[in-house]
């Protein structure tokens, strides 16, 4: 499937800025009266990563909302209007209040998954369901840090020039060179120069996970080199209400690489 980056002039998903504490936040809202589904992008992404999900979820009757995190894409820090760098969970809550999203589904991929867990533990009353895909969860436990160190690829992990090859699975790169080119365009422009990473509100721990009673879908890519199924099952087994599904040939950018399968699985979970 081809990907087309979302721009200010894209008629399908027009985006806009909203002034929130500490940030001029760029977001896309498909509108409608259905249950809202809020999408949190990866460290390598922006709202552009969610084009296929915005379309599929809105066509299925949901109100899909995605935003660029502070310092990524089109969202600009506003130091005169709030503390910096803030947290993704804090910006999400401010946006939810502004848009009147009383209860919603939260979907986080990779780095967005860190923030989704952080938010779910903080504001459980907000969430109908939770989806975390392709994410190591950014856990403080030494056990998880050791796990990540064991699966790191010597000479590759951490090098910016090879990041796209770890972020996107080999099957997708072979099948869809045009889609991979679009991914590279998005990844190279995603994070603004010198933008600080937003910390979690509180560290992600197994004890914190145990408090998240929201029904949760854990989506895993069988070809994910950064958050393989064995890693995701290790931390997600501490969630009280989790179900696990694997997309065998998907890499780390699971929603981008296998959008049809990803969307089907998420929608089945939401409709169940």
Buried (B, 14 or more C-beta within 10 A) or exposed (E): EEBEBBEEEBEEBEBEBBEBEBBBBBBBBBEEEBBBBBBBBBBBBBBBBBBBBBBBBBEBEBBBBBBBBBBBBBBBBBEEEBEBBBBBBBBBBBBBEEBEBEEBBBBBBBBBBBBBBBBBBBBEEBBBBBBBBBBBBBBBBEEBEEBBEEBEEEEEBEEEEEBBBBBBBEBBBEEBEEBBEBBBEBBEEBBBEEBEBBBBBEEBBBEBBEEBEBBBBBBBBBBBBBBBBEBBBBBBEBBEEBEBBBBEBBBBBBBBBBBEBBBEBBBEBBEE
